[in-house]
Amino acid sequence: ASGNAKLGGGKLGRGKKLEKDPALATAEAATNLMHNLEQIRLAQANAELKRFQLLRRLDSIKTRRNFELGESALSSLNGIRAYFHHCSDMIDGVTPKLTRLQDKQAQSREKHDAQQAPWEIKQRSLTNAISEVGAKAASIGVIANA
């Protein structure tokens, strides 16, 4: 407490409070402000991660829906082909196209799986950035609360 009192006219009397050193008060205010700014950065980074995860999820749902529709159509066409197998003359013209459609479906699925890698990298990058900001905010919070 002796470091906080002003030298000279800062004696403690009845009803007077101990005055803080202006440099210490300024440093404390700056530290608190820095802590608040880091907390805001952390909240913004978390919001960006959540937005990114939502966008990824919506994109994945849309793609999976399209795959399901395509696979349902292919399944129906395969069922028709099996049902009318005895009419191979009529179905033989459709078989190559059906095979090409199945190949395209497999290629589309592989392409989609390959496109997931950048999403994973970006998510890891955002998670790492949030960890760094969180660690900095925590260390500044410790300093601010000290």
Z-matrix of the N, CA and C atoms (Angstrom, degrees):
N
C 1 1.447
C 2 1.506 1 110.92
N 3 1.352 2 117.25 1 -22.12
C 4 1.460 3 118.71 2 -176.88
C 5 1.518 4 110.98 3 -70.98
N 6 1.336 5 119.37 4 -26.58
C 7 1.464 6 121.64 5 178.73
C 8 1.507 7 112.41 6 -75.15
N 9 1.332 8 117.22 7 -18.40
C 10 1.453 9 120.06 8 -178.09
C 11 1.523 10 112.60 9 -86.64
N 12 1.303 11 118.95 10 -21.00
C 13 1.465 12 121.32 11 -177.30
C 14 1.519 13 109.59 12 -78.80
N 15 1.313 14 115.25 13 142.39
C 16 1.472 15 119.62 14 176.38
C 17 1.509 16 108.64 15 -73.20
N 18 1.286 17 115.93 16 141.36
C 19 1.454 18 119.57 17 176.68
C 20 1.517 19 109.03 18 -75.55
N 21 1.250 20 117.29 19 144.38
C 22 1.468 21 120.47 20 177.72
C 23 1.504 22 110.51 21 95.25
N 24 1.349 23 117.16 22 -105.90
C 25 1.463 24 121.79 23 -171.63
C 26 1.505 25 113.83 24 -86.53
N 27 1.317 26 121.15 25 13.25
C 28 1.445 27 121.74 26 -176.06
C 29 1.501 28 113.73 27 -98.99
N 30 1.322 29 118.72 28 31.95
C 31 1.463 30 121.47 29 -179.36
C 32 1.516 31 109.58 30 -67.33
N 33 1.301 32 113.18 31 151.40
C 34 1.460 33 118.57 32 177.49
C 35 1.511 34 109.26 33 -82.16
N 36 1.309 35 115.28 34 128.52
C 37 1.454 36 119.94 35 176.04
C 38 1.499 37 107.82 36 -130.07
N 39 1.313 38 115.43 37 -177.16
C 40 1.459 39 117.39 38 177.50
C 41 1.523 40 109.61 39 -66.58
N 42 1.374 41 116.13 40 128.24
C 43 1.457 42 121.22 41 175.16
C 44 1.526 43 113.89 42 81.59
N 45 1.314 44 118.72 43 -2.62
C 46 1.471 45 119.87 44 179.17
C 47 1.515 46 109.00 45 -100.39
N 48 1.351 47 116.15 46 142.02
C 49 1.463 48 121.39 47 179.17
C 50 1.513 49 109.39 48 -96.41
N 51 1.315 50 114.49 49 158.05
C 52 1.454 51 121.45 50 175.71
C 53 1.522 52 107.50 51 -72.47
N 54 1.318 53 118.55 52 123.86
C 55 1.469 54 121.75 53 -177.34
C 56 1.516 55 109.79 54 -89.27
N 57 1.352 56 115.96 55 142.82
C 58 1.461 57 121.47 56 179.70
C 59 1.515 58 110.10 57 -82.81
N 60 1.301 59 113.93 58 151.96
C 61 1.460 60 120.68 59 173.85
C 62 1.528 61 107.48 60 -65.32
N 63 1.341 62 120.16 61 130.35
C 64 1.462 63 121.17 62 -178.09
C 65 1.533 64 112.94 63 -58.22
N 66 1.308 65 118.06 64 -37.27
C 67 1.474 66 120.55 65 179.73
C 68 1.519 67 110.30 66 -65.98
N 69 1.349 68 116.90 67 -39.85
C 70 1.453 69 120.60 68 178.47
C 71 1.522 70 110.85 69 -67.51
N 72 1.312 71 116.93 70 -41.25
C 73 1.466 72 120.96 71 178.54
C 74 1.519 73 110.31 72 -63.75
N 75 1.328 74 117.77 73 -40.74
C 76 1.468 75 121.87 74 179.19
C 77 1.528 76 110.02 75 -65.96
N 78 1.331 77 116.97 76 -43.12
C 79 1.470 78 120.92 77 179.11
C 80 1.531 79 110.43 78 -63.99
N 81 1.329 80 116.54 79 -41.02
C 82 1.459 81 120.18 80 179.26
C 83 1.531 82 111.12 81 -65.03
N 84 1.322 83 116.09 82 -42.08
C 85 1.474 84 120.10 83 178.00
C 86 1.525 85 110.47 84 -64.05
N 87 1.326 86 116.61 85 -42.14
C 88 1.469 87 120.36 86 179.45
C 89 1.522 88 110.64 87 -64.03
N 90 1.322 89 117.00 88 -41.20
C 91 1.465 90 120.84 89 179.06
C 92 1.523 91 110.55 90 -64.97
N 93 1.330 92 116.77 91 -43.31
C 94 1.466 93 119.93 92 177.78
C 95 1.521 94 111.10 93 -63.03
N 96 1.321 95 116.99 94 -40.49
C 97 1.461 96 120.81 95 178.12
C 98 1.523 97 110.32 96 -64.03
N 99 1.325 98 115.96 97 -43.11
C 100 1.461 99 120.19 98 179.11
C 101 1.530 100 110.35 99 -63.08
N 102 1.327 101 116.16 100 -40.46
C 103 1.462 102 120.47 101 177.59
C 104 1.529 103 110.51 102 -61.66
N 105 1.328 104 116.76 103 -45.32
C 106 1.469 105 120.83 104 178.70
C 107 1.520 106 111.21 105 -61.47
N 108 1.326 107 116.93 106 -41.76
C 109 1.472 108 120.18 107 179.56
C 110 1.527 109 111.17 108 -64.99
N 111 1.328 110 116.95 109 -39.21
C 112 1.464 111 119.72 110 178.15
C 113 1.528 112 110.78 111 -67.45
N 114 1.329 113 117.21 112 -36.26
C 115 1.461 114 120.48 113 176.11
C 116 1.534 115 110.38 114 -63.55
N 117 1.328 116 116.40 115 -39.74
C 118 1.470 117 120.49 116 177.76
C 119 1.521 118 109.88 117 -65.23
N 120 1.341 119 117.08 118 -43.77
C 121 1.468 120 120.39 119 178.34
C 122 1.523 121 110.69 120 -60.62
N 123 1.324 122 116.23 121 -40.68
C 124 1.455 123 120.69 122 178.94
C 125 1.527 124 110.56 123 -63.56
N 126 1.318 125 116.70 124 -43.72
C 127 1.474 126 120.49 125 178.87
C 128 1.521 127 110.68 126 -63.99
N 129 1.331 128 117.23 127 -40.76
C 130 1.462 129 120.38 128 178.63
C 131 1.530 130 110.85 129 -65.84
N 132 1.313 131 117.29 130 -40.77
C 133 1.463 132 120.51 131 179.06
C 134 1.522 133 110.56 132 -64.51
N 135 1.331 134 116.78 133 -41.20
C 136 1.468 135 119.98 134 177.13
C 137 1.521 136 111.20 135 -64.14
N 138 1.316 137 116.90 136 -40.04
C 139 1.466 138 120.61 137 178.02
C 140 1.522 139 110.46 138 -63.91
N 141 1.318 140 117.28 139 -40.31
C 142 1.463 141 120.81 140 178.33
C 143 1.528 142 110.71 141 -64.39
N 144 1.331 143 116.60 142 -40.82
C 145 1.464 144 119.95 143 177.40
C 146 1.525 145 110.60 144 -62.39
N 147 1.314 146 117.24 145 -44.58
C 148 1.472 147 120.51 146 -179.99
C 149 1.535 148 110.59 147 -64.29
N 150 1.344 149 116.70 148 -40.58
C 151 1.466 150 119.82 149 177.63
C 152 1.525 151 109.85 150 -62.55
N 153 1.324 152 116.25 151 -43.69
C 154 1.455 153 121.64 152 179.61
C 155 1.527 154 110.38 153 -61.89
N 156 1.342 155 116.80 154 -45.24
C 157 1.459 156 120.21 155 -179.77
C 158 1.528 157 111.51 156 -64.28
N 159 1.327 158 117.37 157 -38.05
C 160 1.460 159 120.62 158 178.13
C 161 1.520 160 110.58 159 -64.95
N 162 1.325 161 116.87 160 -45.97
C 163 1.462 162 120.58 161 179.50
C 164 1.522 163 110.55 162 -60.99
N 165 1.320 164 116.01 163 -43.11
C 166 1.461 165 119.45 164 179.16
C 167 1.521 166 110.39 165 -62.60
N 168 1.321 167 116.17 166 -44.05
C 169 1.471 168 120.81 167 -179.37
C 170 1.529 169 110.71 168 -62.59
N 171 1.327 170 117.22 169 -44.27
C 172 1.463 171 120.13 170 179.02
C 173 1.527 172 111.22 171 -62.90
N 174 1.320 173 116.40 172 -42.09
C 175 1.462 174 120.20 173 178.50
C 176 1.522 175 110.75 174 -63.68
N 177 1.315 176 116.64 175 -41.53
C 178 1.459 177 120.74 176 179.45
C 179 1.531 178 111.18 177 -65.10
N 180 1.320 179 116.44 178 -41.49
C 181 1.473 180 120.30 179 179.51
C 182 1.527 181 110.24 180 -63.56
N 183 1.320 182 116.21 181 -43.57
C 184 1.466 183 120.05 182 179.52
C 185 1.532 184 110.86 183 -61.87
N 186 1.314 185 115.97 184 -44.06
C 187 1.468 186 119.79 185 -179.39
C 188 1.523 187 110.97 186 -65.92
N 189 1.341 188 115.79 187 -44.56
C 190 1.466 189 118.61 188 179.07
C 191 1.528 190 111.65 189 -63.13
N 192 1.334 191 117.25 190 -36.75
C 193 1.462 192 120.26 191 176.85
C 194 1.525 193 110.19 192 -60.23
N 195 1.328 194 115.89 193 -45.15
C 196 1.464 195 119.82 194 179.23
C 197 1.529 196 111.34 195 -64.10
N 198 1.340 197 116.96 196 -38.25
C 199 1.465 198 119.41 197 176.76
C 200 1.526 199 110.24 198 -64.08
N 201 1.318 200 117.04 199 -42.38
C 202 1.463 201 120.41 200 -179.68
C 203 1.525 202 111.17 201 -62.05
N 204 1.324 203 115.92 202 -42.85
C 205 1.457 204 119.17 203 178.10
C 206 1.522 205 111.13 204 -62.94
N 207 1.331 206 115.65 205 -44.81
C 208 1.460 207 119.91 206 179.16
C 209 1.511 208 112.08 207 -63.31
N 210 1.329 209 115.85 208 -42.29
C 211 1.462 210 119.26 209 179.58
C 212 1.528 211 111.56 210 -68.49
N 213 1.300 212 117.53 211 -33.98
C 214 1.468 213 120.45 212 176.03
C 215 1.525 214 110.65 213 -64.61
N 216 1.325 215 115.05 214 -43.31
C 217 1.467 216 118.96 215 178.30
C 218 1.524 217 110.59 216 -63.60
N 219 1.333 218 116.65 217 -43.43
C 220 1.465 219 119.83 218 178.48
C 221 1.524 220 111.23 219 -63.56
N 222 1.323 221 116.20 220 -39.82
C 223 1.458 222 120.37 221 178.21
C 224 1.526 223 110.56 222 -62.66
N 225 1.320 224 116.18 223 -42.05
C 226 1.465 225 120.06 224 178.45
C 227 1.524 226 110.86 225 -63.54
N 228 1.332 227 114.44 226 -43.73
C 229 1.468 228 117.67 227 179.43
C 230 1.530 229 111.50 228 -65.07
N 231 1.318 230 117.58 229 -38.11
C 232 1.465 231 120.01 230 175.95
C 233 1.521 232 111.33 231 -65.40
N 234 1.325 233 117.07 232 -37.26
C 235 1.468 234 120.67 233 176.10
C 236 1.521 235 111.63 234 -63.39
N 237 1.331 236 114.89 235 -42.60
C 238 1.471 237 119.10 236 177.83
C 239 1.523 238 109.74 237 -63.41
N 240 1.341 239 115.62 238 -42.60
C 241 1.464 240 119.02 239 -179.47
C 242 1.527 241 110.47 240 -61.38
N 243 1.321 242 117.89 241 -42.52
C 244 1.463 243 121.08 242 179.30
C 245 1.533 244 111.23 243 -66.27
N 246 1.329 245 115.33 244 -40.54
C 247 1.472 246 119.90 245 -178.71
C 248 1.525 247 111.06 246 -63.62
N 249 1.308 248 114.41 247 -41.75
C 250 1.455 249 118.41 248 -177.64
C 251 1.535 250 112.23 249 -99.34
N 252 1.306 251 115.79 250 27.92
C 253 1.461 252 119.11 251 -178.23
C 254 1.524 253 111.41 252 -58.72
N 255 1.278 254 116.50 253 -35.11
C 256 1.463 255 119.72 254 -179.97
C 257 1.532 256 111.30 255 -66.28
N 258 1.333 257 117.01 256 -18.15
C 259 1.466 258 120.60 257 176.61
C 260 1.529 259 109.12 258 -100.78
N 261 1.307 260 117.04 259 51.60
C 262 1.460 261 121.55 260 -173.76
C 263 1.520 262 112.76 261 -59.78
N 264 1.301 263 117.54 262 -25.32
C 265 1.470 264 119.41 263 178.42
C 266 1.530 265 110.61 264 -61.09
N 267 1.333 266 116.05 265 -42.04
C 268 1.463 267 119.67 266 -178.42
C 269 1.529 268 111.48 267 -77.16
N 270 1.303 269 117.21 268 -34.79
C 271 1.460 270 121.37 269 -174.36
C 272 1.534 271 112.09 270 -83.68
N 273 1.313 272 117.73 271 -24.67
C 274 1.466 273 120.46 272 -177.83
C 275 1.526 274 112.00 273 -56.93
N 276 1.315 275 117.27 274 -32.08
C 277 1.465 276 120.18 275 178.25
C 278 1.529 277 112.63 276 -69.82
N 279 1.335 278 116.64 277 -26.60
C 280 1.468 279 120.86 278 -178.27
C 281 1.534 280 111.63 279 -88.03
N 282 1.313 281 117.30 280 -26.32
C 283 1.469 282 121.55 281 -174.71
C 284 1.527 283 113.63 282 -56.91
N 285 1.340 284 119.64 283 -47.45
C 286 1.474 285 117.67 284 178.69
C 287 1.536 286 112.37 285 -61.24
N 288 1.317 287 115.86 286 -39.21
C 289 1.466 288 119.09 287 179.19
C 290 1.529 289 110.25 288 -66.12
N 291 1.314 290 116.41 289 -40.22
C 292 1.462 291 120.85 290 178.05
C 293 1.532 292 110.30 291 -62.87
N 294 1.319 293 116.42 292 -41.27
C 295 1.463 294 120.59 293 177.68
C 296 1.522 295 110.57 294 -63.69
N 297 1.332 296 116.64 295 -42.95
C 298 1.470 297 120.00 296 177.45
C 299 1.534 298 110.74 297 -62.28
N 300 1.325 299 116.63 298 -41.18
C 301 1.463 300 119.80 299 178.00
C 302 1.530 301 110.98 300 -62.67
N 303 1.321 302 116.77 301 -40.48
C 304 1.462 303 119.52 302 178.39
C 305 1.532 304 110.45 303 -65.31
N 306 1.325 305 117.11 304 -40.82
C 307 1.470 306 120.89 305 177.56
C 308 1.525 307 110.57 306 -62.84
N 309 1.340 308 116.70 307 -43.92
C 310 1.463 309 120.34 308 178.25
C 311 1.529 310 110.82 309 -62.38
N 312 1.309 311 116.05 310 -39.01
C 313 1.465 312 120.55 311 178.52
C 314 1.532 313 109.60 312 -62.38
N 315 1.319 314 116.92 313 -45.24
C 316 1.466 315 120.84 314 179.35
C 317 1.527 316 110.43 315 -64.06
N 318 1.328 317 117.61 316 -41.57
C 319 1.466 318 121.21 317 178.33
C 320 1.529 319 110.65 318 -64.41
N 321 1.312 320 116.62 319 -41.06
C 322 1.470 321 120.30 320 179.16
C 323 1.526 322 110.46 321 -63.34
N 324 1.292 323 116.67 322 -41.08
C 325 1.462 324 120.31 323 178.90
C 326 1.532 325 110.34 324 -64.88
N 327 1.332 326 117.53 325 -43.57
C 328 1.467 327 121.10 326 177.97
C 329 1.531 328 110.72 327 -63.16
N 330 1.325 329 116.05 328 -41.17
C 331 1.467 330 119.95 329 178.44
C 332 1.531 331 110.39 330 -62.27
N 333 1.325 332 115.31 331 -43.37
C 334 1.466 333 119.34 332 178.80
C 335 1.529 334 110.59 333 -61.85
N 336 1.321 335 116.71 334 -44.39
C 337 1.467 336 120.37 335 178.83
C 338 1.524 337 110.70 336 -61.87
N 339 1.328 338 117.88 337 -38.83
C 340 1.460 339 121.50 338 178.45
C 341 1.530 340 111.23 339 -67.10
N 342 1.316 341 117.11 340 -32.52
C 343 1.464 342 120.91 341 -179.59
C 344 1.523 343 112.36 342 -74.78
N 345 1.309 344 117.58 343 -11.09
C 346 1.461 345 120.25 344 179.89
C 347 1.521 346 111.87 345 -76.39
N 348 1.339 347 117.52 346 -23.09
C 349 1.470 348 120.66 347 -178.55
C 350 1.533 349 112.24 348 -58.74
N 351 1.339 350 120.22 349 -48.32
C 352 1.471 351 118.75 350 178.04
C 353 1.532 352 112.68 351 -61.26
N 354 1.316 353 117.10 352 -33.64
C 355 1.467 354 120.26 353 177.35
C 356 1.526 355 109.76 354 -62.69
N 357 1.340 356 115.62 355 -43.95
C 358 1.458 357 120.00 356 179.81
C 359 1.530 358 111.06 357 -63.15
N 360 1.327 359 115.78 358 -43.16
C 361 1.468 360 120.44 359 -179.93
C 362 1.519 361 110.00 360 -61.97
N 363 1.332 362 117.39 361 -45.48
C 364 1.465 363 121.45 362 -179.75
C 365 1.529 364 110.84 363 -62.96
N 366 1.330 365 116.52 364 -40.73
C 367 1.461 366 119.56 365 179.67
C 368 1.524 367 110.46 366 -65.36
N 369 1.332 368 118.03 367 -42.24
C 370 1.460 369 120.49 368 176.80
C 371 1.524 370 110.66 369 -62.40
N 372 1.336 371 116.29 370 -40.10
C 373 1.465 372 120.54 371 179.05
C 374 1.527 373 110.80 372 -62.27
N 375 1.328 374 116.82 373 -45.13
C 376 1.465 375 120.53 374 179.01
C 377 1.531 376 111.00 375 -64.94
N 378 1.317 377 116.30 376 -40.23
C 379 1.463 378 120.13 377 179.05
C 380 1.524 379 110.73 378 -64.12
N 381 1.331 380 116.80 379 -41.86
C 382 1.469 381 120.44 380 177.37
C 383 1.523 382 111.12 381 -63.97
N 384 1.331 383 116.81 382 -41.77
C 385 1.467 384 120.62 383 179.38
C 386 1.525 385 110.66 384 -62.68
N 387 1.319 386 116.21 385 -40.43
C 388 1.465 387 120.49 386 178.80
C 389 1.527 388 109.90 387 -65.24
N 390 1.315 389 116.75 388 -39.87
C 391 1.471 390 119.96 389 178.31
C 392 1.521 391 110.63 390 -61.97
N 393 1.335 392 116.85 391 -42.86
C 394 1.460 393 120.46 392 179.36
C 395 1.530 394 111.30 393 -64.54
N 396 1.328 395 115.89 394 -45.35
C 397 1.465 396 119.81 395 179.94
C 398 1.525 397 109.79 396 -64.91
N 399 1.322 398 117.11 397 -40.31
C 400 1.461 399 120.76 398 178.78
C 401 1.515 400 111.67 399 -63.61
N 402 1.330 401 116.73 400 -41.59
C 403 1.465 402 120.07 401 178.74
C 404 1.523 403 110.71 402 -64.98
N 405 1.331 404 116.32 403 -41.88
C 406 1.465 405 119.58 404 179.19
C 407 1.530 406 110.19 405 -65.94
N 408 1.323 407 116.42 406 -41.96
C 409 1.469 408 119.89 407 179.43
C 410 1.523 409 110.29 408 -63.67
N 411 1.327 410 116.73 409 -39.14
C 412 1.457 411 119.62 410 179.08
C 413 1.516 412 111.73 411 -66.29
N 414 1.342 413 116.40 412 -41.61
C 415 1.471 414 118.65 413 -179.56
C 416 1.531 415 110.89 414 -68.46
N 417 1.298 416 117.07 415 -36.57
C 418 1.475 417 119.92 416 177.99
C 419 1.523 418 109.24 417 -71.59
N 420 1.329 419 116.61 418 -34.51
C 421 1.466 420 120.26 419 176.83
C 422 1.515 421 111.16 420 -63.34
N 423 1.326 422 116.89 421 -37.89
C 424 1.462 423 121.26 422 177.96
C 425 1.527 424 109.34 423 -65.34
N 426 1.325 425 116.40 424 -42.86
C 427 1.466 426 120.41 425 178.89
C 428 1.530 427 110.23 426 -65.52
N 429 1.338 428 116.19 427 -42.15
C 430 1.469 429 120.85 428 -177.64
C 431 1.528 430 110.75 429 -66.54
N 432 1.302 431 116.67 430 -34.44
C 433 1.463 432 120.15 431 -177.62
C 434 1.529 433 111.98 432 -85.11
N 435 1.322 434 116.95 433 -9.45
C 436 1.469 435 120.16 434 -177.28
C 437 1.520 436 111.06 435 -75.23
